[in-house]
Amino acid sequence: MKADAFQGMTGGNMLRGMLVEVQRRTATVRDEAGKETLCAYSPGIRLGEFSNFAVGDQVEYYPGGATQEPLITAILPRTSKISRPGPGERHARELILAANVDLLVVTVAAAQPTFHPRLLDRYLAVAERFGIKALICINKCDLQPVIPPEALYLETIGYDRVACSAETGEGLEKLRVKLRGRLAVLSGPSGAGKSSLIAALVPDADPRIGEVRESDGRGRHTTTTSHLYATPDGVRIIDTPGLRELGLWNVQPAEVAEMWRDFRPYLGKCRFTDCAHRTEPDCAVRAAVDAGAIPDFRLQSYYRVLDTLSGDD
């Protein structure tokens, strides 16, 4: 819509800010000075390539006046996004979970629930898919101080790692240093302690914190509204619902291997150009696994994702 589409709205009083909380009919915008304004969505907005609003979006908005409520009037181009399918079928309309993110903090527990390397690999593949830097955050190191060997291997292929405990505070300052100056999303399996980490990192935050169920070792999902938490020293964390189902979607099986960093040196060296690295003869990736250059857990994680895409999961 044009800036003067509503009475009292002119180019001179239009502002820019970032969405820090998104609801169905309203969103909260934070300007550069930290002031927050609850805005409705202008009916004149044309989303174009944008399928929905998301925390992290940069927007133009009218702060309100005597005759007009505050309105978001435009979304600015995104530099990145994290998304999943919308309600319904697998390839339904895209649902944006976070926008303009430059760090995906894959949060896993050292214990309670048990560390799961295949699940960690899936989240790292999502980061590769969206072109976002990934940080492996191993929480609850007070329960298990020994770093899993799979995590140590992932560090050798370029994934940054930090071990910490939201309960004791161990490693939290190292995590803060890695978060400062970035717009980060915390993701990972339920029960890993994402809400506890946010509460420990952002003193004024009030994320709902769930417990790990004794029956199956899984966590209760507590986040119901997307929200951006920030600290004065530059830590910005997006907490968003929907990350339980975060995975690879709208992806062809042939594209998956490229998301495994340690596979890349061997891609294109198999006998068959369409090699799926399963049972085909003269597969360079499987040969690298057999030679110990790639650990078997990475190959098994890759197979798991392929099976998920093909509906065999």
Contacts in CASP RR format, 6 or more apart in sequence:
PFRMAT RR
TARGET T0000
AUTHOR 0000-0000-0000
METHOD contacts of the structure
MODEL  1
MKADAFQGMTGGNMLRGMLVEVQRRTATVRDEAGKETLCAYSPGIRLGEF
SNFAVGDQVEYYPGGATQEPLITAILPRTSKISRPGPGERHARELILAAN
VDLLVVTVAAAQPTFHPRLLDRYLAVAERFGIKALICINKCDLQPVIPPE
ALYLETIGYDRVACSAETGEGLEKLRVKLRGRLAVLSGPSGAGKSSLIAA
LVPDADPRIGEVRESDGRGRHTTTTSHLYATPDGVRIIDTPGLRELGLWN
VQPAEVAEMWRDFRPYLGKCRFTDCAHRTEPDCAVRAAVDAGAIPDFRLQ
SYYRVLDTLSGDD
1 42 0 8 1.000
1 44 0 8 1.000
1 45 0 8 1.000
1 46 0 8 1.000
1 73 0 8 1.000
1 74 0 8 1.000
3 9 0 8 1.000
3 10 0 8 1.000
3 11 0 8 1.000
3 12 0 8 1.000
3 14 0 8 1.000
3 73 0 8 1.000
4 10 0 8 1.000
4 11 0 8 1.000
5 42 0 8 1.000
5 44 0 8 1.000
6 42 0 8 1.000
6 62 0 8 1.000
6 68 0 8 1.000
6 71 0 8 1.000
7 67 0 8 1.000
7 68 0 8 1.000
8 65 0 8 1.000
8 67 0 8 1.000
8 68 0 8 1.000
9 62 0 8 1.000
9 68 0 8 1.000
9 71 0 8 1.000
9 73 0 8 1.000
13 62 0 8 1.000
13 63 0 8 1.000
14 60 0 8 1.000
14 61 0 8 1.000
14 62 0 8 1.000
14 73 0 8 1.000
15 29 0 8 1.000
15 31 0 8 1.000
15 60 0 8 1.000
15 61 0 8 1.000
15 62 0 8 1.000
15 63 0 8 1.000
16 31 0 8 1.000
16 58 0 8 1.000
16 59 0 8 1.000
16 60 0 8 1.000
16 61 0 8 1.000
16 76 0 8 1.000
17 29 0 8 1.000
17 30 0 8 1.000
17 31 0 8 1.000
17 32 0 8 1.000
17 58 0 8 1.000
17 59 0 8 1.000
17 60 0 8 1.000
17 61 0 8 1.000
18 29 0 8 1.000
18 30 0 8 1.000
18 56 0 8 1.000
18 57 0 8 1.000
18 58 0 8 1.000
18 59 0 8 1.000
18 100 0 8 1.000
18 228 0 8 1.000
19 27 0 8 1.000
19 28 0 8 1.000
19 29 0 8 1.000
19 53 0 8 1.000
19 54 0 8 1.000
19 55 0 8 1.000
19 56 0 8 1.000
19 57 0 8 1.000
19 59 0 8 1.000
19 72 0 8 1.000
19 99 0 8 1.000
19 228 0 8 1.000
20 28 0 8 1.000
20 29 0 8 1.000
20 30 0 8 1.000
20 36 0 8 1.000
20 55 0 8 1.000
20 56 0 8 1.000
20 227 0 8 1.000
20 228 0 8 1.000
20 230 0 8 1.000
21 27 0 8 1.000
21 28 0 8 1.000
21 55 0 8 1.000
21 225 0 8 1.000
21 226 0 8 1.000
21 227 0 8 1.000
21 228 0 8 1.000
22 28 0 8 1.000
22 53 0 8 1.000
22 54 0 8 1.000
22 55 0 8 1.000
22 225 0 8 1.000
22 226 0 8 1.000
23 225 0 8 1.000
25 40 0 8 1.000
25 41 0 8 1.000
26 38 0 8 1.000
26 39 0 8 1.000
26 40 0 8 1.000
26 41 0 8 1.000
27 38 0 8 1.000
27 39 0 8 1.000
27 41 0 8 1.000
27 53 0 8 1.000
27 59 0 8 1.000
27 72 0 8 1.000
28 36 0 8 1.000
28 37 0 8 1.000
28 38 0 8 1.000
28 39 0 8 1.000
29 36 0 8 1.000
29 37 0 8 1.000
29 39 0 8 1.000
29 59 0 8 1.000
29 61 0 8 1.000
29 70 0 8 1.000
29 72 0 8 1.000
30 36 0 8 1.000
30 228 0 8 1.000
30 230 0 8 1.000
31 37 0 8 1.000
37 61 0 8 1.000
37 63 0 8 1.000
37 64 0 8 1.000
37 70 0 8 1.000
38 70 0 8 1.000
39 61 0 8 1.000
39 69 0 8 1.000
39 70 0 8 1.000
39 71 0 8 1.000
39 72 0 8 1.000
40 69 0 8 1.000
40 70 0 8 1.000
40 71 0 8 1.000
40 72 0 8 1.000
41 53 0 8 1.000
41 71 0 8 1.000
41 72 0 8 1.000
42 71 0 8 1.000
42 72 0 8 1.000
42 73 0 8 1.000
44 73 0 8 1.000
45 72 0 8 1.000
45 73 0 8 1.000
45 74 0 8 1.000
45 75 0 8 1.000
47 75 0 8 1.000
50 57 0 8 1.000
50 75 0 8 1.000
50 78 0 8 1.000
50 96 0 8 1.000
51 93 0 8 1.000
51 94 0 8 1.000
51 95 0 8 1.000
51 96 0 8 1.000
52 95 0 8 1.000
52 96 0 8 1.000
53 59 0 8 1.000
53 72 0 8 1.000
53 75 0 8 1.000
53 96 0 8 1.000
54 81 0 8 1.000
54 96 0 8 1.000
54 97 0 8 1.000
54 98 0 8 1.000
54 99 0 8 1.000
54 226 0 8 1.000
55 98 0 8 1.000
55 99 0 8 1.000
55 226 0 8 1.000
55 227 0 8 1.000
55 228 0 8 1.000
55 238 0 8 1.000
55 240 0 8 1.000
56 98 0 8 1.000
56 99 0 8 1.000
56 100 0 8 1.000
56 101 0 8 1.000
56 183 0 8 1.000
56 228 0 8 1.000
56 238 0 8 1.000
57 75 0 8 1.000
57 76 0 8 1.000
57 78 0 8 1.000
57 99 0 8 1.000
57 100 0 8 1.000
58 75 0 8 1.000
58 76 0 8 1.000
58 100 0 8 1.000
59 72 0 8 1.000
59 73 0 8 1.000
59 74 0 8 1.000
59 75 0 8 1.000
59 76 0 8 1.000
60 72 0 8 1.000
60 73 0 8 1.000
60 74 0 8 1.000
60 76 0 8 1.000
61 70 0 8 1.000
61 71 0 8 1.000
61 72 0 8 1.000
61 73 0 8 1.000
62 68 0 8 1.000
62 70 0 8 1.000
62 71 0 8 1.000
62 73 0 8 1.000
63 70 0 8 1.000
64 70 0 8 1.000
64 71 0 8 1.000
78 99 0 8 1.000
78 100 0 8 1.000
79 100 0 8 1.000
79 102 0 8 1.000
80 99 0 8 1.000
80 100 0 8 1.000
80 101 0 8 1.000
80 102 0 8 1.000
80 130 0 8 1.000
80 131 0 8 1.000
80 132 0 8 1.000
81 96 0 8 1.000
81 97 0 8 1.000
81 98 0 8 1.000
81 99 0 8 1.000
81 100 0 8 1.000
81 101 0 8 1.000
81 130 0 8 1.000
82 96 0 8 1.000
82 97 0 8 1.000
82 98 0 8 1.000
82 101 0 8 1.000
82 104 0 8 1.000
82 126 0 8 1.000
82 130 0 8 1.000
82 132 0 8 1.000
82 185 0 8 1.000
82 187 0 8 1.000
82 246 0 8 1.000
83 94 0 8 1.000
83 95 0 8 1.000
83 96 0 8 1.000
83 97 0 8 1.000
83 130 0 8 1.000
84 94 0 8 1.000
84 95 0 8 1.000
84 97 0 8 1.000
84 242 0 8 1.000
84 245 0 8 1.000
84 246 0 8 1.000
84 247 0 8 1.000
84 249 0 8 1.000
85 91 0 8 1.000
85 92 0 8 1.000
85 93 0 8 1.000
85 94 0 8 1.000
85 95 0 8 1.000
85 249 0 8 1.000
85 250 0 8 1.000
86 92 0 8 1.000
86 93 0 8 1.000
86 94 0 8 1.000
86 95 0 8 1.000
87 95 0 8 1.000
90 249 0 8 1.000
91 249 0 8 1.000
91 250 0 8 1.000
94 250 0 8 1.000
97 185 0 8 1.000
97 226 0 8 1.000
97 240 0 8 1.000
97 242 0 8 1.000
97 243 0 8 1.000
97 246 0 8 1.000
98 185 0 8 1.000
98 226 0 8 1.000
98 238 0 8 1.000
98 240 0 8 1.000
100 183 0 8 1.000
101 130 0 8 1.000
101 132 0 8 1.000
101 183 0 8 1.000
101 184 0 8 1.000
101 185 0 8 1.000
101 238 0 8 1.000
102 132 0 8 1.000
102 133 0 8 1.000
102 182 0 8 1.000
102 183 0 8 1.000
102 184 0 8 1.000
103 132 0 8 1.000
103 133 0 8 1.000
103 134 0 8 1.000
103 135 0 8 1.000
103 178 0 8 1.000
103 179 0 8 1.000
103 182 0 8 1.000
103 183 0 8 1.000
103 184 0 8 1.000
103 185 0 8 1.000
104 123 0 8 1.000
104 126 0 8 1.000
104 127 0 8 1.000
104 130 0 8 1.000
104 132 0 8 1.000
104 133 0 8 1.000
104 134 0 8 1.000
104 135 0 8 1.000
104 184 0 8 1.000
104 185 0 8 1.000
104 187 0 8 1.000
105 134 0 8 1.000
105 135 0 8 1.000
105 137 0 8 1.000
105 179 0 8 1.000
105 184 0 8 1.000
105 185 0 8 1.000
105 186 0 8 1.000
105 187 0 8 1.000
105 237 0 8 1.000
106 120 0 8 1.000
106 123 0 8 1.000
106 124 0 8 1.000
106 127 0 8 1.000
106 134 0 8 1.000
106 135 0 8 1.000
106 136 0 8 1.000
106 137 0 8 1.000
106 187 0 8 1.000
106 188 0 8 1.000
107 137 0 8 1.000
107 139 0 8 1.000
107 186 0 8 1.000
107 187 0 8 1.000
107 188 0 8 1.000
107 192 0 8 1.000
107 193 0 8 1.000
107 194 0 8 1.000
107 197 0 8 1.000
108 115 0 8 1.000
108 116 0 8 1.000
108 119 0 8 1.000
108 120 0 8 1.000
108 136 0 8 1.000
108 137 0 8 1.000
108 138 0 8 1.000
108 139 0 8 1.000
108 188 0 8 1.000
108 189 0 8 1.000
108 192 0 8 1.000
109 115 0 8 1.000
109 138 0 8 1.000
109 139 0 8 1.000
109 140 0 8 1.000
109 143 0 8 1.000
109 189 0 8 1.000
109 191 0 8 1.000
109 192 0 8 1.000
109 193 0 8 1.000
110 138 0 8 1.000
110 139 0 8 1.000
110 140 0 8 1.000
110 141 0 8 1.000
110 143 0 8 1.000
110 144 0 8 1.000
110 145 0 8 1.000
110 146 0 8 1.000
110 147 0 8 1.000
110 148 0 8 1.000
110 163 0 8 1.000
111 140 0 8 1.000
111 143 0 8 1.000
111 144 0 8 1.000
112 140 0 8 1.000
112 143 0 8 1.000
112 191 0 8 1.000
112 212 0 8 1.000
112 217 0 8 1.000
113 189 0 8 1.000
113 190 0 8 1.000
113 191 0 8 1.000
113 192 0 8 1.000
113 212 0 8 1.000
113 217 0 8 1.000
113 218 0 8 1.000
113 219 0 8 1.000
114 217 0 8 1.000
115 138 0 8 1.000
115 144 0 8 1.000
115 148 0 8 1.000
115 150 0 8 1.000
115 151 0 8 1.000
116 189 0 8 1.000
117 148 0 8 1.000
117 150 0 8 1.000
117 151 0 8 1.000
117 297 0 8 1.000
117 301 0 8 1.000
118 297 0 8 1.000
118 300 0 8 1.000
118 301 0 8 1.000
118 304 0 8 1.000
119 188 0 8 1.000
119 189 0 8 1.000
120 136 0 8 1.000
120 150 0 8 1.000
120 151 0 8 1.000
120 154 0 8 1.000
121 260 0 8 1.000
121 297 0 8 1.000
121 298 0 8 1.000
121 301 0 8 1.000
121 302 0 8 1.000
121 305 0 8 1.000
122 247 0 8 1.000
122 248 0 8 1.000
122 301 0 8 1.000
122 304 0 8 1.000
122 305 0 8 1.000
123 134 0 8 1.000
123 187 0 8 1.000
123 188 0 8 1.000
123 246 0 8 1.000
123 247 0 8 1.000
124 134 0 8 1.000
124 136 0 8 1.000
124 154 0 8 1.000
124 159 0 8 1.000
124 259 0 8 1.000
125 247 0 8 1.000
125 248 0 8 1.000
125 256 0 8 1.000
125 259 0 8 1.000
125 260 0 8 1.000
125 305 0 8 1.000
126 187 0 8 1.000
126 246 0 8 1.000
126 247 0 8 1.000
126 248 0 8 1.000
127 133 0 8 1.000
127 134 0 8 1.000
128 134 0 8 1.000
128 258 0 8 1.000
128 259 0 8 1.000
128 260 0 8 1.000
128 261 0 8 1.000
129 248 0 8 1.000
129 251 0 8 1.000
129 259 0 8 1.000
133 160 0 8 1.000
134 159 0 8 1.000
134 160 0 8 1.000
135 159 0 8 1.000
135 160 0 8 1.000
135 161 0 8 1.000
135 162 0 8 1.000
135 178 0 8 1.000
135 184 0 8 1.000
136 151 0 8 1.000
136 154 0 8 1.000
136 155 0 8 1.000
136 159 0 8 1.000
136 160 0 8 1.000
136 161 0 8 1.000
136 162 0 8 1.000
137 161 0 8 1.000
137 162 0 8 1.000
137 164 0 8 1.000
137 175 0 8 1.000
137 186 0 8 1.000
137 197 0 8 1.000
138 147 0 8 1.000
138 148 0 8 1.000
138 151 0 8 1.000
138 161 0 8 1.000
138 162 0 8 1.000
138 163 0 8 1.000
138 164 0 8 1.000
139 164 0 8 1.000
139 165 0 8 1.000
139 166 0 8 1.000
139 192 0 8 1.000
139 193 0 8 1.000
139 196 0 8 1.000
139 197 0 8 1.000
140 165 0 8 1.000
140 166 0 8 1.000
140 167 0 8 1.000
140 192 0 8 1.000
140 193 0 8 1.000
141 163 0 8 1.000
141 164 0 8 1.000
141 165 0 8 1.000
141 170 0 8 1.000
141 171 0 8 1.000
142 165 0 8 1.000
142 167 0 8 1.000
142 168 0 8 1.000
142 170 0 8 1.000
143 165 0 8 1.000
145 163 0 8 1.000
147 161 0 8 1.000
147 163 0 8 1.000
150 295 0 8 1.000
150 297 0 8 1.000
151 161 0 8 1.000
153 295 0 8 1.000
153 298 0 8 1.000
154 161 0 8 1.000
155 161 0 8 1.000
157 261 0 8 1.000
157 262 0 8 1.000
158 261 0 8 1.000
159 261 0 8 1.000
160 178 0 8 1.000
162 171 0 8 1.000
162 174 0 8 1.000
162 175 0 8 1.000
162 178 0 8 1.000
163 170 0 8 1.000
163 171 0 8 1.000
164 170 0 8 1.000
164 171 0 8 1.000
164 172 0 8 1.000
164 174 0 8 1.000
164 175 0 8 1.000
164 197 0 8 1.000
165 171 0 8 1.000
165 172 0 8 1.000
166 172 0 8 1.000
166 193 0 8 1.000
166 196 0 8 1.000
166 197 0 8 1.000
166 199 0 8 1.000
166 200 0 8 1.000
167 196 0 8 1.000
169 200 0 8 1.000
172 200 0 8 1.000
172 201 0 8 1.000
175 197 0 8 1.000
175 201 0 8 1.000
176 201 0 8 1.000
176 233 0 8 1.000
176 235 0 8 1.000
179 201 0 8 1.000
179 234 0 8 1.000
179 235 0 8 1.000
179 236 0 8 1.000
179 237 0 8 1.000
180 233 0 8 1.000
180 234 0 8 1.000
180 235 0 8 1.000
181 234 0 8 1.000
181 235 0 8 1.000
181 236 0 8 1.000
182 236 0 8 1.000
183 228 0 8 1.000
183 236 0 8 1.000
183 238 0 8 1.000
184 236 0 8 1.000
184 237 0 8 1.000
184 238 0 8 1.000
185 237 0 8 1.000
185 238 0 8 1.000
185 240 0 8 1.000
185 243 0 8 1.000
186 194 0 8 1.000
186 197 0 8 1.000
186 198 0 8 1.000
186 237 0 8 1.000
186 238 0 8 1.000
186 239 0 8 1.000
187 194 0 8 1.000
187 243 0 8 1.000
187 246 0 8 1.000
188 194 0 8 1.000
188 243 0 8 1.000
188 246 0 8 1.000
189 218 0 8 1.000
190 218 0 8 1.000
190 219 0 8 1.000
190 220 0 8 1.000
190 221 0 8 1.000
190 244 0 8 1.000
191 210 0 8 1.000
191 212 0 8 1.000
191 217 0 8 1.000
191 218 0 8 1.000
191 219 0 8 1.000
191 220 0 8 1.000
193 209 0 8 1.000
194 207 0 8 1.000
194 223 0 8 1.000
194 239 0 8 1.000
195 207 0 8 1.000
195 208 0 8 1.000
195 209 0 8 1.000
195 210 0 8 1.000
195 222 0 8 1.000
195 223 0 8 1.000
195 239 0 8 1.000
196 209 0 8 1.000
198 205 0 8 1.000
198 207 0 8 1.000
198 229 0 8 1.000
198 237 0 8 1.000
198 239 0 8 1.000
199 205 0 8 1.000
199 206 0 8 1.000
199 207 0 8 1.000
199 209 0 8 1.000
201 229 0 8 1.000
201 231 0 8 1.000
201 235 0 8 1.000
201 237 0 8 1.000
202 229 0 8 1.000
202 230 0 8 1.000
202 231 0 8 1.000
202 235 0 8 1.000
202 237 0 8 1.000
203 231 0 8 1.000
204 229 0 8 1.000
205 229 0 8 1.000
207 222 0 8 1.000
207 223 0 8 1.000
207 227 0 8 1.000
207 229 0 8 1.000
207 239 0 8 1.000
208 222 0 8 1.000
208 223 0 8 1.000
208 224 0 8 1.000
209 222 0 8 1.000
210 219 0 8 1.000
210 220 0 8 1.000
210 222 0 8 1.000
211 219 0 8 1.000
211 220 0 8 1.000
212 218 0 8 1.000
212 219 0 8 1.000
212 220 0 8 1.000
213 219 0 8 1.000
213 220 0 8 1.000
221 241 0 8 1.000
221 244 0 8 1.000
223 239 0 8 1.000
223 240 0 8 1.000
223 241 0 8 1.000
223 243 0 8 1.000
224 241 0 8 1.000
225 241 0 8 1.000
226 238 0 8 1.000
226 239 0 8 1.000
226 240 0 8 1.000
226 241 0 8 1.000
227 238 0 8 1.000
227 239 0 8 1.000
227 240 0 8 1.000
228 236 0 8 1.000
228 237 0 8 1.000
228 238 0 8 1.000
228 239 0 8 1.000
229 236 0 8 1.000
229 237 0 8 1.000
229 238 0 8 1.000
229 239 0 8 1.000
230 236 0 8 1.000
230 237 0 8 1.000
248 256 0 8 1.000
248 259 0 8 1.000
248 305 0 8 1.000
248 308 0 8 1.000
248 309 0 8 1.000
251 309 0 8 1.000
252 309 0 8 1.000
253 276 0 8 1.000
253 306 0 8 1.000
253 309 0 8 1.000
253 310 0 8 1.000
254 274 0 8 1.000
254 276 0 8 1.000
256 302 0 8 1.000
256 305 0 8 1.000
256 306 0 8 1.000
256 309 0 8 1.000
257 263 0 8 1.000
257 267 0 8 1.000
257 277 0 8 1.000
257 285 0 8 1.000
257 302 0 8 1.000
258 264 0 8 1.000
258 267 0 8 1.000
260 298 0 8 1.000
260 301 0 8 1.000
260 302 0 8 1.000
262 288 0 8 1.000
262 293 0 8 1.000
262 294 0 8 1.000
262 298 0 8 1.000
263 277 0 8 1.000
263 285 0 8 1.000
263 294 0 8 1.000
263 298 0 8 1.000
263 302 0 8 1.000
266 284 0 8 1.000
266 285 0 8 1.000
266 287 0 8 1.000
266 288 0 8 1.000
267 284 0 8 1.000
267 285 0 8 1.000
268 275 0 8 1.000
268 284 0 8 1.000
269 284 0 8 1.000
270 277 0 8 1.000
270 280 0 8 1.000
270 282 0 8 1.000
270 283 0 8 1.000
270 284 0 8 1.000
270 285 0 8 1.000
271 280 0 8 1.000
271 281 0 8 1.000
271 282 0 8 1.000
271 283 0 8 1.000
272 280 0 8 1.000
272 282 0 8 1.000
275 283 0 8 1.000
275 284 0 8 1.000
275 285 0 8 1.000
276 306 0 8 1.000
277 283 0 8 1.000
277 285 0 8 1.000
277 286 0 8 1.000
277 299 0 8 1.000
277 302 0 8 1.000
278 303 0 8 1.000
285 294 0 8 1.000
285 299 0 8 1.000
286 299 0 8 1.000
288 294 0 8 1.000
289 295 0 8 1.000
289 296 0 8 1.000
289 298 0 8 1.000
289 299 0 8 1.000
304 313 0 8 1.000
307 313 0 8 1.000
END
